[in-house]
Structure formats: structure tokens, C-alpha cells
Amino acid sequence: MMVPTSRKRTAHKAKKSYTLSPESVAFLETVRKKRRARSVSSILEEIVQAARRDQGRATLERAVSDYYSSLSRQETEEQSAWGDFALREFPDGGA
């Protein structure tokens, strides 16, 4: 049996209920109208996903910073030399 491909498949989502201030509700509704979104839920989903990306980016930046902070002076100089080499070999950034 074949499933029609014209039907839009949606990811499984959990229906939840949250209490928000009137100001937050008004803000979400304003954003929904401005973006011409189908629902406030879709706006909330975008906000949550953006916050997750920001958190992931911050975690990665912290990890990179911690890594470079942990290097000895000699290791830092070696990393710098490799960076200089890469800039000479690929002056356009490889693009």
C-alpha cells in the first residue's frame, strides 16, 4: 500500500499548556502577525530553537576557549605556526 506523498508529514509534537503574562501573550501574537505565522506555537518553537542554537554555540565557544587556554606556551606557538602556514597556503580561506 502506498502512502500519498501530497500529505504533509509533521514531526511528532507534544501538546503542553503554559501560563504566560498578558505582555508575553501580546508580544507573541504581535510576532505571529508580523511574520504571518500560522500559530503562536510556531513562534514559540522558533524562539526555543534559537535559544537552543545560542546555547549550543556558547557551549562550543567555551570548549574552544578552554582548549586554547589549556595549551602550553610551546603548543600555542605551534598552533600559531600552523595558522600562519594555512594563511600562506590558502590566502582566500579555501574559497
MOPAC internal coordinates of N, CA, C and O (Angstrom, degrees):
PM7 1SCF
backbone

  N    0.0000 0     0.00 0     0.00 0    0    0    0
  C    1.4495 1     0.00 0     0.00 0    1    0    0
  C    1.5191 1   109.21 1     0.00 0    2    1    0
  O    1.2310 1   120.12 1   -48.34 1    3    2    1
  N    1.2978 1   117.38 1   131.66 1    3    2    1
  C    1.4602 1   121.76 1  -178.88 1    5    3    2
  C    1.5251 1   109.60 1   -97.93 1    6    5    3
  O    1.2310 1   121.42 1   -37.72 1    7    6    5
  N    1.3256 1   114.88 1   142.28 1    7    6    5
  C    1.4532 1   121.46 1   177.16 1    9    7    6
  C    1.5170 1   108.00 1   -95.15 1   10    9    7
  O    1.2310 1   119.82 1   -50.57 1   11   10    9
  N    1.3284 1   117.95 1   129.43 1   11   10    9
  C    1.4720 1   119.49 1   179.66 1   13   11   10
  C    1.5257 1   111.15 1   -57.16 1   14   13   11
  O    1.2310 1   121.20 1   -46.08 1   15   14   13
  N    1.3254 1   115.31 1   133.92 1   15   14   13
  C    1.4663 1   119.80 1  -179.60 1   17   15   14
  C    1.5142 1   111.99 1   -84.45 1   18   17   15
  O    1.2310 1   120.25 1   170.73 1   19   18   17
  N    1.3262 1   117.13 1    -9.27 1   19   18   17
  C    1.4610 1   119.19 1  -178.51 1   21   19   18
  C    1.5239 1   112.10 1   -75.78 1   22   21   19
  O    1.2310 1   119.92 1   160.77 1   23   22   21
  N    1.3121 1   117.75 1   -19.23 1   23   22   21
  C    1.4533 1   120.42 1   178.29 1   25   23   22
  C    1.5200 1   110.07 1   -76.50 1   26   25   23
  O    1.2310 1   121.48 1   -45.87 1   27   26   25
  N    1.2739 1   114.77 1   134.13 1   27   26   25
  C    1.4599 1   120.30 1  -179.65 1   29   27   26
  C    1.5252 1   108.87 1   -79.00 1   30   29   27
  O    1.2310 1   120.91 1   -56.30 1   31   30   29
  N    1.3003 1   115.87 1   123.70 1   31   30   29
  C    1.4540 1   120.31 1   177.47 1   33   31   30
  C    1.5191 1   109.24 1   -86.51 1   34   33   31
  O    1.2310 1   121.22 1   -48.06 1   35   34   33
  N    1.3028 1   115.28 1   131.94 1   35   34   33
  C    1.4597 1   119.77 1   178.68 1   37   35   34
  C    1.5088 1   109.37 1  -112.52 1   38   37   35
  O    1.2310 1   121.33 1   -34.13 1   39   38   37
  N    1.3084 1   115.06 1   145.87 1   39   38   37
  C    1.4593 1   120.54 1   177.67 1   41   39   38
  C    1.5211 1   108.73 1   -69.79 1   42   41   39
  O    1.2310 1   121.21 1   -29.25 1   43   42   41
  N    1.3070 1   115.30 1   150.75 1   43   42   41
  C    1.4628 1   119.89 1   177.74 1   45   43   42
  C    1.5235 1   108.99 1   -64.45 1   46   45   43
  O    1.2310 1   121.42 1   -51.47 1   47   46   45
  N    1.2965 1   114.89 1   128.53 1   47   46   45
  C    1.4614 1   120.21 1   179.65 1   49   47   46
  C    1.5130 1   108.35 1  -127.08 1   50   49   47
  O    1.2310 1   120.95 1   -29.62 1   51   50   49
  N    1.3133 1   115.78 1   150.38 1   51   50   49
  C    1.4488 1   121.44 1   178.46 1   53   51   50
  C    1.5190 1   109.49 1   -97.29 1   54   53   51
  O    1.2310 1   120.61 1   -48.08 1   55   54   53
  N    1.2905 1   116.43 1   131.92 1   55   54   53
  C    1.4608 1   120.56 1   178.05 1   57   55   54
  C    1.5255 1   107.15 1   -87.44 1   58   57   55
  O    1.2310 1   120.44 1   -56.93 1   59   58   57
  N    1.3244 1   116.76 1   123.07 1   59   58   57
  C    1.4585 1   123.15 1  -179.07 1   61   59   58
  C    1.5185 1   109.19 1  -130.83 1   62   61   59
  O    1.2310 1   121.38 1   -17.42 1   63   62   61
  N    1.3018 1   114.96 1   162.58 1   63   62   61
  C    1.4615 1   120.48 1   178.34 1   65   63   62
  C    1.5223 1   107.70 1  -125.73 1   66   65   63
  O    1.2310 1   120.75 1   -48.73 1   67   66   65
  N    1.3269 1   116.17 1   131.27 1   67   66   65
  C    1.4576 1   121.74 1   179.93 1   69   67   66
  C    1.5175 1   109.11 1  -131.16 1   70   69   67
  O    1.2310 1   120.89 1   -29.95 1   71   70   69
  N    1.3027 1   115.91 1   150.05 1   71   70   69
  C    1.4587 1   121.12 1   177.62 1   73   71   70
  C    1.5129 1   108.50 1  -100.71 1   74   73   71
  O    1.2310 1   120.86 1   -54.52 1   75   74   73
  N    1.3319 1   115.96 1   125.48 1   75   74   73
  C    1.4586 1   121.91 1  -178.60 1   77   75   74
  C    1.5191 1   109.52 1  -124.79 1   78   77   75
  O    1.2310 1   121.38 1   -23.71 1   79   78   77
  N    1.3075 1   114.96 1   156.29 1   79   78   77
  C    1.4633 1   119.77 1   176.42 1   81   79   78
  C    1.5246 1   109.58 1   -68.62 1   82   81   79
  O    1.2310 1   120.27 1   -23.95 1   83   82   81
  N    1.3112 1   117.09 1   156.05 1   83   82   81
  C    1.4784 1   119.30 1   176.68 1   85   83   82
  C    1.5278 1   112.22 1   -57.32 1   86   85   83
  O    1.2310 1   120.60 1   145.68 1   87   86   85
  N    1.3316 1   116.46 1   -34.32 1   87   86   85
  C    1.4752 1   119.95 1   179.09 1   89   87   86
  C    1.5239 1   111.00 1   -65.10 1   90   89   87
  O    1.2310 1   120.53 1   139.13 1   91   90   89
  N    1.3279 1   116.59 1   -40.87 1   91   90   89
  C    1.4676 1   120.02 1   179.14 1   93   91   90
  C    1.5178 1   111.14 1   -67.15 1   94   93   91
  O    1.2310 1   120.57 1   139.08 1   95   94   93
  N    1.3184 1   116.52 1   -40.92 1   95   94   93
  C    1.4618 1   120.73 1   178.05 1   97   95   94
  C    1.5257 1   109.88 1   -62.31 1   98   97   95
  O    1.2310 1   120.22 1   134.69 1   99   98   97
  N    1.3327 1   117.18 1   -45.31 1   99   98   97
  C    1.4640 1   121.00 1   179.14 1  101   99   98
  C    1.5268 1   110.54 1   -62.14 1  102  101   99
  O    1.2310 1   120.32 1   138.68 1  103  102  101
  N    1.3235 1   117.00 1   -41.32 1  103  102  101
  C    1.4728 1   121.31 1   178.45 1  105  103  102
  C    1.5254 1   110.15 1   -60.84 1  106  105  103
  O    1.2310 1   120.40 1   130.82 1  107  106  105
  N    1.3259 1   116.85 1   -49.18 1  107  106  105
  C    1.4631 1   120.74 1  -179.05 1  109  107  106
  C    1.5254 1   111.45 1   -61.42 1  110  109  107
  O    1.2310 1   120.51 1   139.86 1  111  110  109
  N    1.2991 1   116.63 1   -40.14 1  111  110  109
  C    1.4643 1   120.29 1   179.34 1  113  111  110
  C    1.5330 1   110.73 1   -67.25 1  114  113  111
  O    1.2310 1   120.33 1   141.76 1  115  114  113
  N    1.3299 1   116.97 1   -38.24 1  115  114  113
  C    1.4682 1   120.69 1   176.88 1  117  115  114
  C    1.5277 1   110.57 1   -63.42 1  118  117  115
  O    1.2310 1   120.69 1   135.52 1  119  118  117
  N    1.3234 1   116.29 1   -44.48 1  119  118  117
  C    1.4721 1   120.28 1   178.31 1  121  119  118
  C    1.5227 1   109.91 1   -63.38 1  122  121  119
  O    1.2310 1   120.26 1   137.63 1  123  122  121
  N    1.3231 1   117.12 1   -42.37 1  123  122  121
  C    1.4676 1   120.82 1   179.32 1  125  123  122
  C    1.5293 1   110.66 1   -58.01 1  126  125  123
  O    1.2310 1   120.69 1   133.79 1  127  126  125
  N    1.3275 1   116.28 1   -46.21 1  127  126  125
  C    1.4601 1   120.11 1  -179.28 1  129  127  126
  C    1.5298 1   111.22 1   -66.26 1  130  129  127
  O    1.2310 1   120.90 1   136.83 1  131  130  129
  N    1.3242 1   115.89 1   -43.17 1  131  130  129
  C    1.4684 1   120.49 1  -178.74 1  133  131  130
  C    1.5272 1   111.19 1   -61.33 1  134  133  131
  O    1.2310 1   120.54 1   139.05 1  135  134  133
  N    1.3233 1   116.57 1   -40.95 1  135  134  133
  C    1.4679 1   121.11 1  -178.97 1  137  135  134
  C    1.5254 1   112.75 1   -88.22 1  138  137  135
  O    1.2310 1   121.31 1   176.19 1  139  138  137
  N    1.3313 1   115.11 1    -3.81 1  139  138  137
  C    1.4652 1   120.66 1  -177.60 1  141  139  138
  C    1.5276 1   111.00 1    55.65 1  142  141  139
  O    1.2310 1   121.35 1  -138.70 1  143  142  141
  N    1.3181 1   115.02 1    41.30 1  143  142  141
  C    1.4593 1   121.30 1  -179.72 1  145  143  142
  C    1.5230 1   109.98 1   -79.65 1  146  145  143
  O    1.2310 1   121.00 1   -24.44 1  147  146  145
  N    1.3183 1   115.70 1   155.56 1  147  146  145
  C    1.4573 1   121.31 1  -179.75 1  149  147  146
  C    1.5171 1   112.38 1   -66.13 1  150  149  147
  O    1.2310 1   120.86 1   144.02 1  151  150  149
  N    1.3345 1   115.97 1   -35.98 1  151  150  149
  C    1.4599 1   118.39 1  -173.27 1  153  151  150
  C    1.5211 1   111.21 1  -153.21 1  154  153  151
  O    1.2310 1   121.39 1   -17.26 1  155  154  153
  N    1.3188 1   114.95 1   162.74 1  155  154  153
  C    1.4620 1   120.69 1   173.49 1  157  155  154
  C    1.5290 1   109.02 1   -66.80 1  158  157  155
  O    1.2310 1   120.50 1   146.79 1  159  158  157
  N    1.3375 1   116.65 1   -33.21 1  159  158  157
  C    1.4687 1   119.99 1   178.32 1  161  159  158
  C    1.5269 1   111.38 1   -58.14 1  162  161  159
  O    1.2310 1   120.46 1   140.60 1  163  162  161
  N    1.3276 1   116.72 1   -39.40 1  163  162  161
  C    1.4704 1   119.34 1   179.18 1  165  163  162
  C    1.5269 1   110.76 1   -66.53 1  166  165  163
  O    1.2310 1   120.19 1   145.44 1  167  166  165
  N    1.3115 1   117.25 1   -34.56 1  167  166  165
  C    1.4685 1   121.21 1   176.89 1  169  167  166
  C    1.5237 1   109.73 1   -67.97 1  170  169  167
  O    1.2310 1   120.74 1   135.26 1  171  170  169
  N    1.3298 1   116.19 1   -44.74 1  171  170  169
  C    1.4671 1   119.43 1   177.35 1  173  171  170
  C    1.5289 1   110.75 1   -60.19 1  174  173  171
  O    1.2310 1   120.15 1   139.40 1  175  174  173
  N    1.3275 1   117.33 1   -40.60 1  175  174  173
  C    1.4672 1   121.28 1   178.36 1  177  175  174
  C    1.5243 1   110.49 1   -60.63 1  178  177  175
  O    1.2310 1   120.30 1   136.30 1  179  178  177
  N    1.3349 1   117.04 1   -43.70 1  179  178  177
  C    1.4702 1   120.59 1   177.95 1  181  179  178
  C    1.5267 1   111.15 1   -61.45 1  182  181  179
  O    1.2310 1   120.50 1   136.92 1  183  182  181
  N    1.3303 1   116.65 1   -43.08 1  183  182  181
  C    1.4674 1   121.00 1  -179.60 1  185  183  182
  C    1.5236 1   110.62 1   -63.32 1  186  185  183
  O    1.2310 1   120.37 1   135.57 1  187  186  185
  N    1.3281 1   116.90 1   -44.43 1  187  186  185
  C    1.4656 1   121.01 1   179.91 1  189  187  186
  C    1.5279 1   110.43 1   -64.37 1  190  189  187
  O    1.2310 1   120.19 1   136.17 1  191  190  189
  N    1.3323 1   117.24 1   -43.83 1  191  190  189
  C    1.4644 1   120.28 1   179.71 1  193  191  190
  C    1.5339 1   111.34 1   -63.79 1  194  193  191
  O    1.2310 1   120.26 1   140.79 1  195  194  193
  N    1.3215 1   117.11 1   -39.21 1  195  194  193
  C    1.4695 1   120.43 1   177.52 1  197  195  194
  C    1.5283 1   110.51 1   -64.35 1  198  197  195
  O    1.2310 1   120.65 1   139.14 1  199  198  197
  N    1.3233 1   116.35 1   -40.86 1  199  198  197
  C    1.4702 1   119.84 1   178.23 1  201  199  198
  C    1.5280 1   110.65 1   -64.87 1  202  201  199
  O    1.2310 1   120.56 1   141.00 1  203  202  201
  N    1.3306 1   116.54 1   -39.00 1  203  202  201
  C    1.4749 1   119.85 1   177.76 1  205  203  202
  C    1.5245 1   111.08 1   -64.57 1  206  205  203
  O    1.2310 1   120.44 1   138.03 1  207  206  205
  N    1.3380 1   116.77 1   -41.97 1  207  206  205
  C    1.4781 1   119.79 1   177.78 1  209  207  206
  C    1.5153 1   110.52 1   -62.94 1  210  209  207
  O    1.2310 1   120.44 1   135.82 1  211  210  209
  N    1.3369 1   116.76 1   -44.18 1  211  210  209
  C    1.4669 1   120.60 1   179.05 1  213  211  210
  C    1.5211 1   111.09 1   -60.76 1  214  213  211
  O    1.2310 1   120.63 1   137.42 1  215  214  213
  N    1.3252 1   116.39 1   -42.58 1  215  214  213
  C    1.4579 1   120.52 1   179.66 1  217  215  214
  C    1.5343 1   110.46 1   -65.02 1  218  217  215
  O    1.2310 1   120.46 1   137.88 1  219  218  217
  N    1.3216 1   116.72 1   -42.12 1  219  218  217
  C    1.4656 1   120.51 1   177.80 1  221  219  218
  C    1.5158 1   112.04 1   -63.27 1  222  221  219
  O    1.2310 1   120.95 1   138.50 1  223  222  221
  N    1.3355 1   115.79 1   -41.50 1  223  222  221
  C    1.4615 1   120.71 1   178.61 1  225  223  222
  C    1.5259 1   110.65 1   -63.99 1  226  225  223
  O    1.2310 1   120.45 1   136.83 1  227  226  225
  N    1.3299 1   116.74 1   -43.17 1  227  226  225
  C    1.4676 1   121.07 1   179.35 1  229  227  226
  C    1.5225 1   110.66 1   -63.80 1  230  229  227
  O    1.2310 1   120.36 1   140.43 1  231  230  229
  N    1.3261 1   116.92 1   -39.57 1  231  230  229
  C    1.4651 1   121.10 1   178.30 1  233  231  230
  C    1.5233 1   110.61 1   -63.37 1  234  233  231
  O    1.2310 1   120.91 1   136.16 1  235  234  233
  N    1.3395 1   115.87 1   -43.84 1  235  234  233
  C    1.4617 1   120.33 1   178.59 1  237  235  234
  C    1.5274 1   111.35 1   -64.07 1  238  237  235
  O    1.2310 1   120.41 1   135.67 1  239  238  237
  N    1.3267 1   116.83 1   -44.33 1  239  238  237
  C    1.4645 1   120.40 1   179.19 1  241  239  238
  C    1.5205 1   111.10 1   -61.45 1  242  241  239
  O    1.2310 1   120.49 1   140.14 1  243  242  241
  N    1.3476 1   116.66 1   -39.86 1  243  242  241
  C    1.4699 1   120.38 1   177.24 1  245  243  242
  C    1.5165 1   110.98 1   -63.51 1  246  245  243
  O    1.2310 1   120.41 1   137.82 1  247  246  245
  N    1.3312 1   116.82 1   -42.18 1  247  246  245
  C    1.4599 1   120.95 1  -179.95 1  249  247  246
  C    1.5261 1   111.19 1   -63.85 1  250  249  247
  O    1.2310 1   120.44 1   137.42 1  251  250  249
  N    1.3324 1   116.76 1   -42.58 1  251  250  249
  C    1.4709 1   120.53 1   178.87 1  253  251  250
  C    1.5218 1   109.65 1   -64.82 1  254  253  251
  O    1.2310 1   120.63 1   134.95 1  255  254  253
  N    1.3236 1   116.39 1   -45.05 1  255  254  253
  C    1.4628 1   120.75 1   179.10 1  257  255  254
  C    1.5339 1   110.99 1   -60.91 1  258  257  255
  O    1.2310 1   120.64 1   135.22 1  259  258  257
  N    1.3348 1   116.39 1   -44.78 1  259  258  257
  C    1.4650 1   120.47 1   178.60 1  261  259  258
  C    1.5196 1   111.15 1   -61.84 1  262  261  259
  O    1.2310 1   120.49 1   140.08 1  263  262  261
  N    1.3434 1   116.67 1   -39.92 1  263  262  261
  C    1.4604 1   120.61 1   179.10 1  265  263  262
  C    1.5293 1   110.62 1   -60.88 1  266  265  263
  O    1.2310 1   120.70 1   128.02 1  267  266  265
  N    1.3376 1   116.26 1   -51.98 1  267  266  265
  C    1.4580 1   118.76 1  -177.63 1  269  267  266
  C    1.5230 1   111.81 1   -67.72 1  270  269  267
  O    1.2310 1   119.90 1   149.50 1  271  270  269
  N    1.3071 1   117.79 1   -30.50 1  271  270  269
  C    1.4708 1   120.75 1   176.73 1  273  271  270
  C    1.5240 1   111.49 1   -68.68 1  274  273  271
  O    1.2310 1   120.83 1   154.06 1  275  274  273
  N    1.3232 1   116.01 1   -25.94 1  275  274  273
  C    1.4640 1   119.58 1  -177.59 1  277  275  274
  C    1.5294 1   113.01 1   -83.68 1  278  277  275
  O    1.2310 1   120.04 1   169.30 1  279  278  277
  N    1.3246 1   117.54 1   -10.70 1  279  278  277
  C    1.4613 1   120.70 1  -177.64 1  281  279  278
  C    1.5289 1   111.51 1   -72.14 1  282  281  279
  O    1.2310 1   121.91 1   -34.78 1  283  282  281
  N    1.3201 1   113.94 1   145.22 1  283  282  281
  C    1.4626 1   119.01 1   173.96 1  285  283  282
  C    1.5249 1   108.74 1   -73.80 1  286  285  283
  O    1.2310 1   120.88 1   -10.11 1  287  286  285
  N    1.3108 1   115.93 1   169.89 1  287  286  285
  C    1.4663 1   120.18 1   179.30 1  289  287  286
  C    1.5255 1   110.63 1   -59.83 1  290  289  287
  O    1.2310 1   120.35 1   137.38 1  291  290  289
  N    1.3346 1   116.94 1   -42.62 1  291  290  289
  C    1.4585 1   120.97 1   179.79 1  293  291  290
  C    1.5303 1   110.82 1   -63.55 1  294  293  291
  O    1.2310 1   120.22 1   136.80 1  295  294  293
  N    1.3282 1   117.19 1   -43.20 1  295  294  293
  C    1.4642 1   120.51 1   178.66 1  297  295  294
  C    1.5333 1   111.43 1   -63.81 1  298  297  295
  O    1.2310 1   120.50 1   142.15 1  299  298  297
  N    1.3303 1   116.65 1   -37.85 1  299  298  297
  C    1.4598 1   121.26 1   177.74 1  301  299  298
  C    1.5199 1   110.51 1   -63.88 1  302  301  299
  O    1.2310 1   120.32 1   137.48 1  303  302  301
  N    1.3213 1   117.00 1   -42.52 1  303  302  301
  C    1.4608 1   120.81 1   178.29 1  305  303  302
  C    1.5252 1   111.24 1   -64.55 1  306  305  303
  O    1.2310 1   120.36 1   140.80 1  307  306  305
  N    1.3514 1   116.93 1   -39.20 1  307  306  305
  C    1.4620 1   120.50 1   177.53 1  309  307  306
  C    1.5292 1   110.82 1   -64.27 1  310  309  307
  O    1.2310 1   120.21 1   137.22 1  311  310  309
  N    1.3136 1   117.20 1   -42.78 1  311  310  309
  C    1.4622 1   121.35 1   178.19 1  313  311  310
  C    1.5331 1   110.49 1   -61.96 1  314  313  311
  O    1.2310 1   120.86 1   138.79 1  315  314  313
  N    1.3227 1   115.95 1   -41.21 1  315  314  313
  C    1.4593 1   120.93 1   179.06 1  317  315  314
  C    1.5265 1   110.71 1   -64.15 1  318  317  315
  O    1.2310 1   120.42 1   139.57 1  319  318  317
  N    1.3189 1   116.80 1   -40.43 1  319  318  317
  C    1.4631 1   121.00 1   178.94 1  321  319  318
  C    1.5290 1   110.37 1   -64.07 1  322  321  319
  O    1.2310 1   120.31 1   137.13 1  323  322  321
  N    1.3227 1   117.01 1   -42.87 1  323  322  321
  C    1.4639 1   120.02 1   177.19 1  325  323  322
  C    1.5293 1   110.56 1   -62.76 1  326  325  323
  O    1.2310 1   120.10 1   141.09 1  327  326  325
  N    1.3252 1   117.42 1   -38.91 1  327  326  325
  C    1.4602 1   120.94 1   177.48 1  329  327  326
  C    1.5179 1   111.59 1   -62.82 1  330  329  327
  O    1.2310 1   120.77 1   135.91 1  331  330  329
  N    1.3281 1   116.14 1   -44.09 1  331  330  329
  C    1.4724 1   120.36 1   177.70 1  333  331  330
  C    1.5271 1   110.91 1   -61.49 1  334  333  331
  O    1.2310 1   120.55 1   137.36 1  335  334  333
  N    1.3340 1   116.54 1   -42.64 1  335  334  333
  C    1.4560 1   121.66 1   178.15 1  337  335  334
  C    1.5371 1   110.27 1   -59.12 1  338  337  335
  O    1.2310 1   120.74 1   132.82 1  339  338  337
  N    1.3369 1   116.18 1   -47.18 1  339  338  337
  C    1.4664 1   120.58 1  -179.01 1  341  339  338
  C    1.5236 1   111.13 1   -61.52 1  342  341  339
  O    1.2310 1   120.21 1   139.95 1  343  342  341
  N    1.3250 1   117.21 1   -40.05 1  343  342  341
  C    1.4663 1   120.48 1   179.34 1  345  343  342
  C    1.5211 1   111.60 1   -65.36 1  346  345  343
  O    1.2310 1   120.45 1   144.01 1  347  346  345
  N    1.3357 1   116.74 1   -35.99 1  347  346  345
  C    1.4650 1   119.65 1   177.63 1  349  347  346
  C    1.5228 1   111.06 1   -70.77 1  350  349  347
  O    1.2310 1   120.10 1   138.77 1  351  350  349
  N    1.3214 1   117.42 1   -41.23 1  351  350  349
  C    1.4748 1   121.89 1  -176.48 1  353  351  350
  C    1.5306 1   111.99 1   -76.95 1  354  353  351
  O    1.2310 1   120.74 1   147.62 1  355  354  353
  N    1.3101 1   116.18 1   -32.38 1  355  354  353
  C    1.4664 1   121.01 1  -176.38 1  357  355  354
  C    1.5401 1   109.72 1  -130.95 1  358  357  355
  O    1.2310 1   120.70 1  -111.42 1  359  358  357
  N    1.3255 1   116.27 1    68.58 1  359  358  357
  C    1.4637 1   120.10 1  -173.99 1  361  359  358
  C    1.5384 1   114.45 1   -62.06 1  362  361  359
  O    1.2310 1   120.31 1   156.07 1  363  362  361
  N    1.3296 1   117.02 1   -23.93 1  363  362  361
  C    1.4630 1   120.55 1   179.63 1  365  363  362
  C    1.5164 1   111.87 1   -93.73 1  366  365  363
  O    1.2310 1   119.75 1  -169.72 1  367  366  365
  N    1.3068 1   118.09 1    10.28 1  367  366  365
  C    1.4580 1   121.09 1  -178.71 1  369  367  366
  C    1.5119 1   113.33 1    74.15 1  370  369  367
  O    1.2310 1   120.38 1  -160.88 1  371  370  369
  N    1.3094 1   116.87 1    19.12 1  371  370  369
  C    1.4563 1   120.78 1   178.55 1  373  371  370
  C    1.5216 1   114.01 1    80.31 1  374  373  371
  O    1.2310 1   120.38 1  -173.12 1  375  374  373
  N    1.3359 1   116.88 1     6.88 1  375  374  373
  C    1.4674 1   119.17 1  -178.12 1  377  375  374
  C    1.5034 1   111.79 1   -85.17 1  378  377  375
  O    1.2310 1   120.10 1   180.00 1  379  378  377

